[in-house]
Amino acid sequence: MRHYQAIIIGGGSAGLSAAVTLKDRGIEDILVLEKDREPGGILEQCIHNGFGLQRFKEQLSGPAYAERYIKMAEERNVKIKLNSMVIKLTPDRKVEYVNSEEGDVTVSADAVILAVGCYERSRGAINIYGTRPSGVYTAGQAQKYLNMNGYVVGRKVFILGSGDIGLIMARRMTLEGATVVGVAELMPYSNGLPRNMKQCLEDFNIPLYLSHTVTNIFGKDRLEGIELSEVDDKRNPIKGSEKYFDVDTLLLSVGLIPENHLADEAGIEMDPVTRGPKVDENYMTSIDGIFACGNGLHVHDLVDFVSLQAERAAEGAARYLSDGKSEAGVITLRNGSNVSYTVPKYIHKDAKINTEVFFRASRPMDKASLTVSCGDRLIRKLARRKVMPSEMDRVMITAKDLKDLDGDIVISMEENA
Amino acid sequence: MTENKELICINCPMGCRLNVTIEDGRVTEVTGNTCPRGREYALKEAVDPMRILTSTVRIEGAVHRVLPVISDGEIPLRQMFEAMAEIKKIDVRAPIKEGDIVLHDILGSGVNIIASRTMDRVD
């Protein structure tokens, strides 16, 4: 069995960034396994601009952003196996993959980095009542058909969910000549970035229905129409509020979930909120030598942070390869009030690095105080403005902060008047 | 005549909420911006909104049927559909390099439509 220093599962934004960092840290014998026929991952279908402002101080399209990393990987002779689908990961870091040239192959590594991305919630995940005609797509699926295969999937479109992909597709379909009759959002606030609300909906006068959801689907072969209902504060449809729209296409932008099957089967401890693995400050999961990063760990709103996080996971893997794992105890990061999750979930007490924690607020707040505390001890207090669950936040916990801590660290957001 | 407009800056994911005061068709005050780009955006946005356009063009001999393209500068929002009609007329052949111009000076705006990725020739 071929043995590598490190194997990276996934050749998208996280995988490429992790590979580049490993090479730069002197980890030479690495392999990237990518299921698609080219590297780049989901960025290749995200043809809109807005990527790279943090990373490259430029506004790039998704494919252009990917190309920068593909070039960096090429310059460093990163070995990428394309058309290779990983079907199994074991706790002793054996990786089984299949492709049409080699068949079914098992390889092993001292470190494995999961850079597997995420998948879209579909109609089945949200149980929309009605018939089962064609014309109901997830937004990302329609995006791939349009931007990579060159097919416009419909002429009269309704979009459920105000996530960024849904908003981007509203504009893209409109520019392609389709009529987008509306976007509905179950929550009383939008889930997309404010700038996408502006440039994708307002620019084209596309109405947004907040606190609304699709409650029925009509049509025998092709979608003929949908029923839209207002929902109450418990998100239950209100009888008598039904509106009907004649559309041939319904796009669903109703959430993304880390692609967690490999990790789950390997027995890695998972976070029920993010639905990705629980990791420590080195991005190592509950299994020694297996690391996770990117949208396969938790869903990000900016690719720039995926690249950044993958770098850190690769640095964690490089440290593990040279020094082994920390035997010190861990401090758990707990979600305080108005915080839905934190990544990482654990920090070793002897951590020598500063840990930047990614987290999300659980509801919108105009002004808030962000606190990091341990028991009675307040480690950090910071002011925040215009807090949105759709915008990921970050806070630093330094190695110094960890000194003499006794107990868990709690991250909270309190709304200020 | 004085008019107040609320705008959302689209320069970056911060999405700053801007307040713009317009007097006789001219912007006299911008507040709410965090950086100079916000002010620049507000000045244009209140008068004639400008946008980057991204789309695809047909490509032959490549791994995909379409090539993603992007405008190398902003074009007026009011001309988006005209610009799309121009882009629809284009056919390109692989190989194409990122940054290659596929359409010069779209609608006389001085802005070019360029390839936003490389696509090699595959036979």
Contacts between the chains, C-beta under 8 A, distances in Angstrom:
chain1	res1	chain2	res2	distance
A	37	B	63	6.7
A	38	B	63	6.5
A	44	B	117	7.4
A	47	B	54	5.1
A	47	B	55	7.5
A	47	B	56	6.5
A	47	B	68	3.8
A	47	B	69	8.0
A	47	B	70	7.6
A	47	B	116	6.5
A	48	B	54	5.0
A	49	B	52	5.0
A	49	B	54	5.8
A	49	B	70	6.1
A	50	B	13	7.5
A	53	B	12	5.1
A	53	B	13	7.2
A	59	B	52	7.0
A	60	B	116	7.9
A	61	B	54	5.8
A	61	B	68	6.1
A	61	B	70	5.0
A	61	B	116	4.0
A	61	B	117	7.6
A	62	B	68	7.9
A	63	B	68	5.1
A	63	B	98	7.8
A	63	B	116	5.1
A	63	B	117	3.5
A	64	B	70	7.5
A	64	B	98	6.0
A	64	B	116	4.8
A	64	B	117	6.2
A	66	B	117	7.4
A	67	B	98	5.5
A	67	B	117	5.4
A	67	B	118	6.2
A	146	B	56	7.6
A	147	B	56	5.9
A	147	B	66	7.0
A	147	B	68	6.4
A	148	B	64	5.1
A	148	B	65	7.8
A	148	B	66	6.8
A	149	B	64	7.2
A	149	B	65	5.9
A	149	B	66	7.4
A	150	B	56	6.7
A	150	B	58	6.8
A	150	B	64	7.8
A	150	B	65	4.2
A	150	B	66	4.0
A	175	B	53	7.8
A	175	B	55	6.6
A	175	B	80	6.4
A	175	B	81	7.4
A	175	B	84	5.3
A	176	B	84	7.5
A	177	B	84	7.8
A	193	B	13	5.4
A	193	B	15	5.9
A	194	B	8	4.9
A	194	B	15	3.1
A	194	B	17	7.7
A	195	B	8	6.1
A	195	B	9	7.0
A	195	B	10	4.0
A	195	B	11	7.7
A	195	B	12	7.5
A	195	B	13	6.7
A	195	B	15	4.6
A	197	B	8	7.0
A	198	B	7	7.7
A	198	B	8	4.3
A	198	B	10	5.6
A	198	B	15	7.6
A	199	B	10	4.9
A	199	B	51	6.7
A	203	B	49	7.4
A	203	B	51	7.3
A	203	B	77	6.0
A	301	B	13	7.2
A	302	B	13	6.0
A	386	B	17	7.7
A	391	B	13	7.2
